[in-house]
Structure formats: structure tokens, C-alpha cells
């Protein structure tokens, strides 16, 4: 767990726990001009479906294996070095594979009036391998 990323793992992500299934950890890397965070997921942890309004999000995958899915699309396996550009207004989720820790850098794309809408838990996760 300590070597999951070159960035610090951070503290348990209790503030956002209602929007996750399983345990995640959050380490804010910067909040100046652009919000950048290291998010680490224990095996099987994932966030609920959510939408970034106005600004979107960029994920830089740094360690382990995970999943990303846009609403209406097939899930995509993520590995270190993968980059996911999530446009504004796209409903999606991301998280760890069942048997692997997963870590990514989350970059919130700045935009006037940007917000995040949390939605329902992921229902198809148990079918992923």
C-alpha cells in the first residue's frame, strides 16, 4: 500500500465516503489555480456515477489497475500511464479492479460555475473481471 504511487496516499477519504463503495484515500496535491489530487482506491473500491458540470476532469493513472466507464459505453480497464479526458456533462465512474489497488491523479478542469453532481452507485461492477 505504501508504494502504490510516487505521491503520498493521503488520509481516508471520509468526506466523500457517501459517494464511494469501499475505502478510498485522498491527498490534495494543490488547490491553487487548478485542483489536483492523488486518489487511491483499495481493491474493489469505486465511486458512484457522477457528472462534472462545466469543467470536466482529467485522470492520470499512476499505479495498479482500475476501471472507467461513461454512461451508455462499455467499461475500460485502466493501467499506469493511461490518461482519461472526461468532458463536461458526461456521466461516468472510476475505481479499482476487484483484485488490485488503483491510484490516479485527478485534475479538475477549471471553469466558471463548475460543480460536481453525485448520482447512483454503479450496478454493473460485479460483472467486471
N, CA, C and O atoms as a MOPAC input file, in Angstrom:
PM7 MOZYME 1SCF
protein

 N      0.82800 1    -1.19300 1     0.00000 1
 C      0.00000 1     0.00000 1     0.00000 1
 C      0.87000 1     1.25300 1     0.00000 1
 O      0.54800 1     2.20400 1    -0.71200 1
 N      1.94300 1     1.29300 1     0.75800 1
 C      2.76400 1     2.49700 1     0.85800 1
 C      3.43300 1     2.84700 1    -0.46700 1
 O      3.72000 1     4.01700 1    -0.72200 1
 N      3.68500 1     1.84500 1    -1.31600 1
 C      4.37300 1     2.07700 1    -2.58300 1
 C      3.42200 1     2.10800 1    -3.77200 1
 O      3.85600 1     1.91900 1    -4.90800 1
 N      2.14600 1     2.34100 1    -3.53800 1
 C      1.17400 1     2.32700 1    -4.62600 1
 C      1.40200 1     3.47800 1    -5.59700 1
 O      1.00400 1     3.38200 1    -6.75800 1
 N      2.02900 1     4.55600 1    -5.15700 1
 C      2.22500 1     5.71300 1    -6.01800 1
 C      3.44700 1     6.49000 1    -5.56300 1
 O      3.87100 1     6.37300 1    -4.41300 1
 N      4.01300 1     7.28100 1    -6.45900 1
 C      5.11200 1     8.16500 1    -6.06500 1
 C      4.58100 1     9.33400 1    -5.24300 1
 O      5.36000 1    10.02200 1    -4.58300 1
 N      3.28400 1     9.56900 1    -5.27000 1
 C      2.64700 1    10.62400 1    -4.48600 1
 C      2.14000 1    10.04600 1    -3.16600 1
 O      1.83700 1     8.85500 1    -3.09400 1
 N      2.04400 1    10.86400 1    -2.13200 1
 C      1.51500 1    10.36600 1    -0.84900 1
 C      0.08700 1     9.85000 1    -1.00300 1
 O     -0.70400 1    10.39900 1    -1.77000 1
 N     -0.23100 1     8.78700 1    -0.26500 1
 C     -1.55700 1     8.17900 1    -0.34200 1
 C     -2.62400 1     9.06900 1     0.28800 1
 O     -3.78200 1     9.03600 1    -0.12900 1
 N     -2.25200 1     9.85000 1     1.27200 1
 C     -3.21800 1    10.73000 1     1.92100 1
 C     -3.99900 1    10.02900 1     3.00900 1
 O     -3.66500 1     8.92400 1     3.43700 1
 N     -5.04100 1    10.69700 1     3.44000 1
 C     -5.89300 1    10.20200 1     4.52600 1
 C     -7.10600 1     9.47900 1     3.94900 1
 O     -7.41100 1     9.60500 1     2.76300 1
 N     -7.80000 1     8.71600 1     4.80800 1
 C     -9.05000 1     8.10100 1     4.37800 1
 C     -9.97400 1     9.19800 1     3.86600 1
 O    -10.08200 1    10.26600 1     4.46800 1
 N    -10.62600 1     8.92600 1     2.76600 1
 C    -11.46200 1     9.90700 1     2.07200 1
 C    -12.85700 1     9.95000 1     2.69900 1
 O    -13.85800 1     9.70200 1     2.02600 1
 N    -12.91000 1    10.26500 1     3.98400 1
 C    -14.18500 1    10.23600 1     4.71300 1
 C    -15.18500 1    11.28500 1     4.22900 1
 O    -16.39100 1    11.04100 1     4.25800 1
 N    -14.70900 1    12.43300 1     3.79000 1
 C    -15.62100 1    13.49400 1     3.34400 1
 C    -16.47000 1    13.05700 1     2.15100 1
 O    -17.61600 1    13.48500 1     2.01200 1
 N    -15.91000 1    12.21000 1     1.29500 1
 C    -16.63400 1    11.75400 1     0.10800 1
 C    -17.11100 1    10.30800 1     0.23400 1
 O    -17.59900 1     9.73200 1    -0.73900 1
 N    -16.97700 1     9.72000 1     1.41400 1
 C    -17.36200 1     8.32000 1     1.62900 1
 C    -18.78800 1     7.99400 1     1.18100 1
 O    -19.01700 1     6.88700 1     0.69300 1
 N    -19.76700 1     8.91100 1     1.32400 1
 C    -21.12100 1     8.57400 1     0.86200 1
 C    -21.21300 1     8.33100 1    -0.64600 1
 O    -22.19800 1     7.76100 1    -1.11600 1
 N    -20.21000 1     8.75100 1    -1.40500 1
 C    -20.23800 1     8.62700 1    -2.86300 1
 C    -19.31500 1     7.53100 1    -3.37900 1
 O    -19.06700 1     7.43700 1    -4.58100 1
 N    -18.80300 1     6.69700 1    -2.46500 1
 C    -17.90000 1     5.60200 1    -2.81300 1
 C    -18.42600 1     4.30100 1    -2.22600 1
 O    -19.07500 1     4.30100 1    -1.18000 1
 N    -18.14000 1     3.18600 1    -2.90700 1
 C    -18.32300 1     1.85000 1    -2.36400 1
 C    -16.91400 1     1.34600 1    -2.08400 1
 O    -16.11900 1     1.19400 1    -3.01100 1
 N    -16.59200 1     1.08400 1    -0.82200 1
 C    -15.25000 1     0.68400 1    -0.43900 1
 C    -14.45400 1     1.87700 1     0.06600 1
 O    -14.96800 1     2.99100 1     0.15700 1
 N    -13.18700 1     1.62500 1     0.39400 1
 C    -12.33800 1     2.65700 1     1.00000 1
 C    -11.44100 1     3.32900 1    -0.03900 1
 O    -10.75600 1     2.66300 1    -0.81500 1
 N    -11.46200 1     4.64300 1    -0.03600 1
 C    -10.54600 1     5.41700 1    -0.87300 1
 C     -9.75000 1     6.35700 1     0.02600 1
 O    -10.10100 1     6.58800 1     1.18300 1
 N     -8.67100 1     6.89200 1    -0.53700 1
 C     -7.78500 1     7.81100 1     0.17500 1
 C     -7.57700 1     9.03100 1    -0.70800 1
 O     -7.56100 1     8.92400 1    -1.93500 1
 N     -7.41900 1    10.18600 1    -0.08200 1
 C     -7.31200 1    11.43200 1    -0.83400 1
 C     -6.14900 1    12.26300 1    -0.30700 1
 O     -6.03400 1    12.51000 1     0.89300 1
 N     -5.29800 1    12.68700 1    -1.22200 1
 C     -4.21300 1    13.60900 1    -0.90100 1
 C     -4.27600 1    14.75900 1    -1.90300 1
 O     -3.98800 1    14.58300 1    -3.08700 1
 N     -4.65800 1    15.94100 1    -1.41000 1
 C     -4.67700 1    17.11200 1    -2.27400 1
 C     -3.22800 1    17.49900 1    -2.56900 1
 O     -2.43300 1    17.70300 1    -1.65100 1
 N     -2.89400 1    17.59900 1    -3.84900 1
 C     -1.54100 1    17.97700 1    -4.24700 1
 C     -1.42900 1    19.48100 1    -4.41800 1
 O     -0.39300 1    20.06700 1    -4.10300 1
 N     -2.49100 1    20.11000 1    -4.91500 1
 C     -2.57000 1    21.56600 1    -4.97600 1
 C     -4.02900 1    21.97800 1    -5.17600 1
 O     -4.81700 1    21.26700 1    -5.79900 1
 N     -4.35900 1    23.13800 1    -4.63100 1
 C     -5.67500 1    23.73500 1    -4.86500 1
 C     -5.51100 1    25.14800 1    -5.40600 1
 O     -6.47700 1    25.90900 1    -5.47500 1
 N     -4.28600 1    25.49600 1    -5.79000 1
 C     -4.01400 1    26.83000 1    -6.34800 1
 C     -4.21900 1    26.81100 1    -7.85400 1
 O     -3.54300 1    26.06100 1    -8.55800 1
 N     -5.12100 1    27.60500 1    -8.34900 1
 C     -5.47300 1    27.77200 1    -9.75900 1
 C     -6.12900 1    26.54500 1   -10.36600 1
 O     -7.14100 1    26.67200 1   -11.05400 1
 N     -5.57300 1    25.34700 1   -10.12800 1
 C     -6.13900 1    24.10000 1   -10.63300 1
 C     -6.13300 1    23.10800 1    -9.46900 1
 O     -5.12300 1    22.97100 1    -8.77900 1
 N     -7.24900 1    22.41900 1    -9.24700 1
 C     -7.31800 1    21.43000 1    -8.18700 1
 C     -6.76700 1    20.10300 1    -8.70600 1
 O     -7.25600 1    19.54900 1    -9.69000 1
 N     -5.72500 1    19.60400 1    -8.01000 1
 C     -5.07700 1    18.35200 1    -8.39400 1
 C     -4.97400 1    17.47800 1    -7.14500 1
 O     -4.47700 1    17.91500 1    -6.10700 1
 N     -5.44900 1    16.24000 1    -7.26000 1
 C     -5.45800 1    15.34200 1    -6.10800 1
 C     -4.97400 1    13.95400 1    -6.50300 1
 O     -5.21200 1    13.49300 1    -7.62000 1
 N     -4.29200 1    13.29400 1    -5.57200 1
 C     -3.98200 1    11.87500 1    -5.71900 1
 C     -5.10900 1    11.10600 1    -5.04300 1
 O     -5.34600 1    11.27100 1    -3.84700 1
 N     -5.80200 1    10.26600 1    -5.80500 1
 C     -6.89100 1     9.45500 1    -5.27000 1
 C     -6.46100 1     7.99100 1    -5.36200 1
 O     -6.08600 1     7.50900 1    -6.43100 1
 N     -6.52200 1     7.29200 1    -4.22800 1
 C     -6.12300 1     5.88900 1    -4.17400 1
 C     -7.32100 1     5.06600 1    -3.72500 1
 O     -8.02700 1     5.43200 1    -2.78600 1
 N     -7.53800 1     3.94600 1    -4.41100 1
 C     -8.67600 1     3.06200 1    -4.16500 1
 C     -8.16800 1     1.70800 1    -3.67900 1
 O     -7.27400 1     1.13200 1    -4.29800 1
 N     -8.72000 1     1.19100 1    -2.58600 1
 C     -8.44200 1    -0.17900 1    -2.19300 1
 C     -9.08600 1    -1.10600 1    -3.23100 1
 O     -9.98400 1    -0.68200 1    -3.95700 1
 N     -8.63900 1    -2.36300 1    -3.30900 1
 C     -9.25000 1    -3.29400 1    -4.27400 1
 C    -10.77900 1    -3.29900 1    -4.16300 1
 O    -11.33500 1    -3.40300 1    -3.06900 1
 N    -11.43800 1    -3.18600 1    -5.30700 1
 C    -12.89600 1    -3.20300 1    -5.35700 1
 C    -13.57100 1    -1.87800 1    -5.07300 1
 O    -14.78300 1    -1.75900 1    -5.25200 1
 N    -12.82300 1    -0.88300 1    -4.63500 1
 C    -13.42000 1     0.42600 1    -4.34200 1
 C    -13.69600 1     1.16800 1    -5.64200 1
 O    -12.90100 1     1.11000 1    -6.58000 1
 N    -14.81300 1     1.85600 1    -5.69200 1
 C    -15.14600 1     2.69900 1    -6.85000 1
 C    -16.06900 1     3.81400 1    -6.39000 1
 O    -16.72800 1     3.71200 1    -5.35600 1
 N    -16.10300 1     4.87700 1    -7.17800 1
 C    -17.02500 1     5.95600 1    -6.83900 1
 C    -18.34900 1     5.74100 1    -7.55700 1
 O    -18.44200 1     4.94000 1    -8.48700 1
 N    -19.35600 1     6.45400 1    -7.12100 1
 C    -20.66200 1     6.40900 1    -7.77800 1
 C    -20.57300 1     7.08800 1    -9.14100 1
 O    -19.60600 1     7.78700 1    -9.44700 1
 N    -21.59000 1     6.86700 1    -9.93600 1
 C    -21.73600 1     7.63900 1   -11.15700 1
 C    -21.73600 1     9.11300 1   -10.76400 1
 O    -22.30000 1     9.48100 1    -9.73300 1
 N    -21.11600 1     9.94700 1   -11.56900 1
 C    -21.11900 1    11.38100 1   -11.27800 1
 C    -20.88800 1    12.17400 1   -12.55200 1
 O    -20.44600 1    11.63800 1   -13.56800 1
 N    -21.19800 1    13.47100 1   -12.47500 1
 C    -21.10400 1    14.37400 1   -13.62300 1
 C    -20.36200 1    15.62700 1   -13.18200 1
 O    -20.71600 1    16.24400 1   -12.17700 1
 N    -19.34100 1    15.99700 1   -13.92900 1
 C    -18.64200 1    17.26800 1   -13.70500 1
 C    -19.27600 1    18.29800 1   -14.64300 1
 O    -19.11300 1    18.22800 1   -15.86200 1
 N    -19.98500 1    19.23300 1   -14.06800 1
 C    -20.64300 1    20.25400 1   -14.87300 1
 C    -19.66400 1    21.38400 1   -15.19100 1
 O    -18.91400 1    21.83700 1   -14.32600 1
 N    -19.68500 1    21.81400 1   -16.41400 1
 C    -18.92000 1    22.94500 1   -16.94600 1
 C    -17.45100 1    22.62500 1   -17.21700 1
 O    -16.99100 1    22.84900 1   -18.33600 1
 N    -16.68200 1    22.10400 1   -16.23200 1
 C    -15.23900 1    21.98200 1   -16.38900 1
 C    -14.69500 1    20.64700 1   -16.82600 1
 O    -13.68600 1    20.60600 1   -17.53000 1
 N    -15.31200 1    19.56100 1   -16.44400 1
 C    -14.78300 1    18.24400 1   -16.76200 1
 C    -13.64900 1    17.83600 1   -15.83200 1
 O    -13.37600 1    18.50400 1   -14.83500 1
 N    -12.99300 1    16.73000 1   -16.17300 1
 C    -11.95600 1    16.15400 1   -15.32600 1
 C    -10.95400 1    15.40300 1   -16.19500 1
 O    -11.29900 1    14.89000 1   -17.26000 1
 N     -9.71200 1    15.34800 1   -15.72800 1
 C     -8.66200 1    14.56100 1   -16.37800 1
 C     -8.09600 1    13.61000 1   -15.33500 1
 O     -7.77900 1    14.02600 1   -14.22100 1
 N     -7.96600 1    12.33000 1   -15.68900 1
 C     -7.37200 1    11.33400 1   -14.80900 1
 C     -6.03800 1    10.88600 1   -15.39500 1
 O     -5.96400 1    10.53200 1   -16.57200 1
 N     -4.98400 1    10.89900 1   -14.58100 1
 C     -3.66700 1    10.39200 1   -14.95800 1
 C     -3.42900 1     9.15000 1   -14.10400 1
 O     -3.17600 1     9.26400 1   -12.90400 1
 N     -3.50600 1     7.98000 1   -14.70200 1
 C     -3.39800 1     6.73300 1   -13.95400 1
 C     -1.94000 1     6.47100 1   -13.60800 1
 O     -1.07500 1     6.48300 1   -14.48500 1
 N     -1.66700 1     6.23100 1   -12.31500 1
 C     -0.28200 1     6.12900 1   -11.85700 1
 C      0.09100 1     4.76500 1   -11.29200 1
 O      1.27400 1     4.42600 1   -11.28500 1
 N     -0.86100 1     3.97100 1   -10.81900 1
 C     -0.49400 1     2.69900 1   -10.19100 1
 C     -1.68700 1     1.75200 1   -10.14800 1
 O     -2.83600 1     2.18900 1   -10.07600 1
 N     -1.40700 1     0.46400 1   -10.19300 1
 C     -2.43500 1    -0.55900 1   -10.06300 1
 C     -3.27800 1    -0.69900 1   -11.32400 1
 O     -2.88400 1    -0.28300 1   -12.41300 1
 N     -4.45400 1    -1.30300 1   -11.13800 1
 C     -5.40600 1    -1.48000 1   -12.24200 1
 C     -6.76700 1    -0.97700 1   -11.80100 1
 O     -7.17600 1    -1.16900 1   -10.65700 1
 N     -7.46000 1    -0.33200 1   -12.72400 1
 C     -8.77600 1     0.19500 1   -12.40400 1
 C     -9.70500 1     0.14100 1   -13.59000 1
 O     -9.38700 1    -0.42600 1   -14.63600 1
 N    -10.86300 1     0.74500 1   -13.40200 1
 C    -11.90300 1     0.80700 1   -14.42800 1
 C    -12.39500 1     2.23700 1   -14.58800 1
 O    -12.39000 1     3.02900 1   -13.64600 1
 N    -12.82100 1     2.54600 1   -15.80900 1
 C    -13.50400 1     3.80700 1   -16.12100 1
 C    -14.65500 1     3.45600 1   -17.04800 1
 O    -14.51000 1     2.62800 1   -17.94700 1
 N    -15.79700 1     4.08900 1   -16.82300 1
 C    -16.94200 1     3.86900 1   -17.70800 1
 C    -17.74000 1     5.14300 1   -17.86300 1
 O    -18.04500 1     5.82500 1   -16.88400 1
 N    -18.07900 1     5.46200 1   -19.11300 1
 C    -19.03000 1     6.53300 1   -19.40700 1
 C    -20.40800 1     5.91200 1   -19.55100 1
 O    -20.54200 1     4.77800 1   -20.00900 1
 N    -21.41800 1     6.65000 1   -19.16400 1
 C    -22.80900 1     6.19900 1   -19.27200 1
 C    -23.09100 1     5.76700 1   -20.70500 1
 O    -22.80400 1     6.50700 1   -21.64600 1
 N    -23.65400 1     4.56500 1   -20.87500 1
 C    -24.01400 1     4.05400 1   -22.19300 1
 C    -22.86000 1     3.42500 1   -22.95800 1
 O    -23.05600 1     2.97700 1   -24.08700 1
 N    -21.66800 1     3.37700 1   -22.38200 1
 C    -20.47500 1     2.80000 1   -23.03600 1
 C    -20.00300 1     1.58400 1   -22.23800 1
 O    -20.41800 1     1.38300 1   -21.09700 1
 N    -19.14200 1     0.78500 1   -22.84100 1
 C    -18.53600 1    -0.34200 1   -22.14000 1
 C    -17.45400 1     0.15500 1   -21.19200 1
 O    -16.80700 1     1.16200 1   -21.48000 1
 N    -17.24100 1    -0.53100 1   -20.05800 1
 C    -16.15200 1    -0.16300 1   -19.15200 1
 C    -14.79200 1    -0.37000 1   -19.82600 1
 O    -14.64200 1    -1.24200 1   -20.68200 1
 N    -13.81100 1     0.43500 1   -19.43500 1
 C    -12.45900 1     0.37400 1   -19.98100 1
 C    -11.48700 1     0.11400 1   -18.83100 1
 O    -11.52900 1     0.80500 1   -17.81300 1
 N    -10.60400 1    -0.89100 1   -18.99300 1
 C     -9.58600 1    -1.18200 1   -17.98900 1
 C     -8.52200 1    -0.09900 1   -18.04000 1
 O     -8.09700 1     0.31100 1   -19.12000 1
 N     -8.08800 1     0.36800 1   -16.86100 1
 C     -7.06100 1     1.39700 1   -16.75500 1
 C     -5.80800 1     0.81900 1   -16.12000 1
 O     -5.88000 1    -0.04100 1   -15.24300 1
 N     -4.65300 1     1.30600 1   -16.57800 1
 C     -3.36000 1     0.88600 1   -16.03900 1
 C     -2.44700 1     2.09700 1   -15.98100 1
 O     -2.75900 1     3.12900 1   -16.57500 1
 N     -1.30800 1     1.99400 1   -15.27000 1
 C     -0.40100 1     3.13700 1   -15.18100 1
 C     -0.02100 1     3.66900 1   -16.56300 1
 O      0.27500 1     2.90600 1   -17.48200 1
 N     -0.03700 1     4.97900 1   -16.68400 1
 C      0.27000 1     5.64000 1   -17.94900 1
 C     -0.95000 1     6.02000 1   -18.77200 1
 O     -0.84300 1     6.82300 1   -19.69900 1
 N     -2.11000 1     5.45600 1   -18.44600 1
 C     -3.33300 1     5.81600 1   -19.16900 1
 C     -3.79600 1     7.20900 1   -18.74800 1
 O     -3.64500 1     7.61100 1   -17.59500 1
 N     -4.35700 1     7.92700 1   -19.70200 1
 C     -4.91400 1     9.25700 1   -19.47500 1
 C     -6.37000 1     9.23100 1   -19.92000 1
 O     -6.68300 1     8.78400 1   -21.02400 1
 N     -7.25500 1     9.71300 1   -19.05700 1
 C     -8.68300 1     9.76700 1   -19.38200 1
 C     -9.10500 1    11.23300 1   -19.35800 1
 O     -9.02100 1    11.89400 1   -18.32300 1
 N     -9.55500 1    11.73100 1   -20.49700 1
 C    -10.09100 1    13.09100 1   -20.60300 1
 C    -11.61000 1    12.99600 1   -20.56100 1
 O    -12.23700 1    12.47500 1   -21.48300 1
 N    -12.19100 1    13.50400 1   -19.48100 1
 C    -13.63700 1    13.41200 1   -19.28600 1
 C    -14.23900 1    14.78200 1   -19.57100 1
 O    -14.02900 1    15.72300 1   -18.80500 1
 N    -14.97800 1    14.90300 1   -20.65700 1
 C    -15.58400 1    16.19600 1   -20.98600 1
 C    -16.64700 1    16.58800 1   -19.96200 1
 O    -17.17400 1    15.73200 1   -19.25300 1
 N    -16.95900 1    17.86600 1   -19.88700 1
 C    -18.05400 1    18.29300 1   -19.01700 1
 C    -19.35700 1    17.60800 1   -19.42500 1
 O    -19.56200 1    17.27400 1   -20.59200 1
 N    -20.21600 1    17.41100 1   -18.45800 1
 C    -21.57500 1    16.88900 1   -18.63900 1
 C    -21.62800 1    15.40600 1   -19.00200 1
 O    -22.68400 1    14.92800 1   -19.41700 1
 N    -20.52700 1    14.65900 1   -18.86300 1
 C    -20.50100 1    13.22300 1   -19.16200 1
 C    -20.62300 1    12.43800 1   -17.85300 1
 O    -19.76800 1    12.54100 1   -16.97300 1
 N    -21.68700 1    11.66000 1   -17.74000 1
 C    -21.89300 1    10.82100 1   -16.55900 1
 C    -20.91400 1     9.64900 1   -16.63800 1
 O    -20.80800 1     8.98800 1   -17.67100 1
 N    -20.19200 1     9.39600 1   -15.52600 1
 C    -19.14600 1     8.38100 1   -15.53700 1
 C    -18.83800 1     7.90800 1   -14.11500 1
 O    -19.33600 1     8.46900 1   -13.13900 1
 N    -18.00900 1     6.87000 1   -14.01900 1
 C    -17.46200 1     6.40800 1   -12.74000 1
 C    -16.06400 1     5.87000 1   -12.99200 1
 O    -15.69100 1     5.58400 1   -14.13000 1
 N    -15.28400 1     5.73300 1   -11.90400 1
 C    -13.95800 1     5.12100 1   -11.97800 1
 C    -13.61600 1     4.51500 1   -10.63800 1
 O    -14.13100 1     4.93900 1    -9.60400 1
 N    -12.73700 1     3.51300 1   -10.65700 1
 C    -12.33800 1     2.86500 1    -9.41600 1
 C    -11.40800 1     1.70600 1    -9.66900 1
 O    -10.98400 1     1.47600 1   -10.80100 1
 N    -11.08500 1     0.97200 1    -8.61500 1
 C    -10.11400 1    -0.12000 1    -8.66400 1
 C    -10.73400 1    -1.41100 1    -9.18900 1
 O    -11.93500 1    -1.64700 1    -9.05800 1
 N     -9.87500 1    -2.24200 1    -9.79000 1
 C    -10.26200 1    -3.60800 1   -10.11400 1
 C    -10.47600 1    -4.35600 1    -8.79700 1
 O     -9.98900 1    -3.93100 1    -7.75000 1
 N    -11.19700 1    -5.45500 1    -8.85600 1
 C    -11.52300 1    -6.20900 1    -7.64400 1
 C    -10.29100 1    -6.72200 1    -6.91400 1
 O    -10.30700 1    -6.85700 1    -5.69100 1
 N     -9.21100 1    -7.01200 1    -7.66400 1
 C     -8.03200 1    -7.64600 1    -7.08000 1
 C     -6.79400 1    -6.74900 1    -7.10000 1
 O     -5.67100 1    -7.24600 1    -7.00700 1
 N     -6.98800 1    -5.42600 1    -7.21900 1
 C     -5.83300 1    -4.53300 1    -7.32800 1
 C     -6.12000 1    -3.18400 1    -6.68200 1
 O     -7.21700 1    -2.64000 1    -6.81200 1
 N     -5.12500 1    -2.65400 1    -5.99000 1
 C     -5.17200 1    -1.24800 1    -5.60800 1
 C     -5.10900 1    -0.43900 1    -6.89600 1
 O     -4.65200 1    -0.93900 1    -7.92400 1
 N     -5.56300 1     0.80200 1    -6.84400 1
 C     -5.52200 1     1.67200 1    -8.01500 1
 C     -5.33100 1     3.10800 1    -7.55400 1
 O     -5.92000 1     3.54100 1    -6.56400 1
 N     -4.50700 1     3.83200 1    -8.28100 1
 C     -4.26900 1     5.22800 1    -7.93300 1
 C     -4.26100 1     6.06900 1    -9.20400 1
 O     -3.72900 1     5.65500 1   -10.23300 1
 N     -4.85500 1     7.24700 1    -9.11900 1
 C     -4.79400 1     8.19500 1   -10.23600 1
 C     -4.69900 1     9.61700 1    -9.70000 1
 O     -5.11700 1     9.91200 1    -8.58000 1
 N     -4.14800 1    10.47100 1   -10.51700 1
 C     -4.15900 1    11.89900 1   -10.25300 1
 C     -5.42100 1    12.44000 1   -10.91400 1
 O     -5.64400 1    12.22900 1   -12.10600 1
 N     -6.24000 1    13.13200 1   -10.14300 1
 C     -7.47600 1    13.73200 1   -10.65900 1
 C     -7.26300 1    15.23200 1   -10.78500 1
 O     -6.92200 1    15.91200 1    -9.81800 1
 N     -7.47100 1    15.72900 1   -11.98700 1
 C     -7.33100 1    17.15800 1   -12.27100 1
 C     -8.70800 1    17.70000 1   -12.61400 1
 O     -9.34300 1    17.24700 1   -13.56600 1
 N     -9.16400 1    18.66600 1   -11.83800 1
 C    -10.44000 1    19.31400 1   -12.11400 1
 C    -10.17800 1    20.44900 1   -13.10800 1
 O     -9.40500 1    21.36400 1   -12.82500 1
 N    -10.82200 1    20.38200 1   -14.26100 1
 C    -10.63300 1    21.41300 1   -15.28100 1
 C    -11.38500 1    22.66700 1   -14.82900 1
 O    -12.60000 1    22.62700 1   -14.63800 1
 N    -10.66600 1    23.77700 1   -14.65800 1
 C    -11.31800 1    25.00000 1   -14.17200 1
 C    -12.35500 1    25.53400 1   -15.16300 1
 O    -12.14800 1    25.50400 1   -16.37600 1
 N    -13.45700 1    26.01500 1   -14.63100 1
 C    -14.50000 1    26.63700 1   -15.43700 1
 C    -15.38200 1    27.47800 1   -14.52700 1
 O    -15.61200 1    27.12700 1   -13.36900 1
 N    -15.86100 1    28.56200 1   -15.04900 1
 C    -16.78600 1    29.41800 1   -14.31000 1
 C    -18.03200 1    28.62500 1   -13.95600 1
 O    -18.67400 1    28.05900 1   -14.84000 1
 N    -18.38300 1    28.57300 1   -12.68200 1
 C    -19.58800 1    27.88200 1   -12.24000 1
 C    -19.48700 1    26.36400 1   -12.24600 1
 O    -20.51400 1    25.68600 1   -12.22200 1
 N    -18.27400 1    25.81100 1   -12.27800 1
 C    -18.10700 1    24.35500 1   -12.29000 1
 C    -18.65800 1    23.73400 1   -11.01000 1
 O    -18.56300 1    24.32000 1    -9.93200 1
 N    -19.23300 1    22.54700 1   -11.14200 1
 C    -19.76100 1    21.80600 1    -9.99000 1
 C    -19.72500 1    20.31700 1   -10.29800 1
 O    -19.48100 1    19.90400 1   -11.43100 1
 N    -19.97200 1    19.52600 1    -9.27000 1
 C    -19.96800 1    18.07500 1    -9.40000 1
 C    -21.30500 1    17.54200 1    -8.88700 1
 O    -21.74300 1    17.90700 1    -7.79600 1
 N    -21.94000 1    16.69500 1    -9.65900 1
 C    -23.20800 1    16.08100 1    -9.26800 1
 C    -22.99300 1    14.59200 1    -9.02900 1
 O    -22.61800 1    13.86300 1    -9.94700 1
 N    -23.23000 1    14.13800 1    -7.80300 1
 C    -23.10100 1    12.72000 1    -7.48000 1
 C    -24.42400 1    12.01400 1    -7.74500 1
 O    -25.49400 1    12.53000 1    -7.41900 1
 N    -24.33800 1    10.82600 1    -8.34000 1
 C    -25.52100 1    10.06500 1    -8.72700 1
 C    -25.50600 1     8.70000 1    -8.03700 1
 O    -24.89900 1     8.54400 1    -6.97700 1
 N    -26.16300 1     7.72800 1    -8.62900 1
 C    -26.35800 1     6.41400 1    -8.03000 1
 C    -25.07400 1     5.56700 1    -8.05300 1
 O    -24.17200 1     5.81900 1    -8.85200 1
 N    -25.00300 1     4.55300 1    -7.16200 1
 C    -23.87500 1     3.61400 1    -7.20400 1
 C    -23.85900 1     2.83200 1    -8.52300 1
 O    -24.87700 1     2.72300 1    -9.20700 1
 N    -22.71400 1     2.30400 1    -8.85700 1
 C    -22.53000 1     1.50600 1   -10.07900 1
 C    -23.21300 1     0.15200 1    -9.90000 1
 O    -22.98100 1    -0.53000 1    -8.90200 1
 N    -24.05200 1    -0.24100 1   -10.85700 1
 C    -24.78500 1    -1.50000 1   -10.71800 1
 C    -24.13000 1    -2.65300 1   -11.47000 1
 O    -24.43700 1    -3.81300 1   -11.19200 1
 N    -23.23700 1    -2.36700 1   -12.41300 1
 C    -22.66500 1    -3.45100 1   -13.23400 1
 C    -21.25700 1    -3.85200 1   -12.78100 1
 O    -20.60400 1    -4.64200 1   -13.46300 1
 N    -20.77500 1    -3.32800 1   -11.65100 1
 C    -19.39400 1    -3.58000 1   -11.23100 1
 C    -19.11700 1    -5.07100 1   -11.00700 1
 O    -18.04900 1    -5.55700 1   -11.37700 1
 N    -20.05600 1    -5.79500 1   -10.41200 1
 C    -19.82800 1    -7.21000 1   -10.09500 1
 C    -19.62800 1    -8.06700 1   -11.34000 1
 O    -19.10400 1    -9.17600 1   -11.23700 1
 N    -20.02900 1    -7.58400 1   -12.50600 1
 C    -19.85300 1    -8.35700 1   -13.74000 1
 C    -18.47900 1    -8.12000 1   -14.38000 1
 O    -18.13100 1    -8.79700 1   -15.34800 1
 N    -17.69500 1    -7.17100 1   -13.85600 1
 C    -16.38200 1    -6.86800 1   -14.41500 1
 C    -15.34100 1    -7.86000 1   -13.91700 1
 O    -15.41700 1    -8.32800 1   -12.78100 1
 N    -14.37100 1    -8.17900 1   -14.76200 1
 C    -13.30000 1    -9.08900 1   -14.33800 1
 C    -11.96700 1    -8.40600 1   -14.39700 1
 O    -10.94600 1    -9.01400 1   -14.07700 1

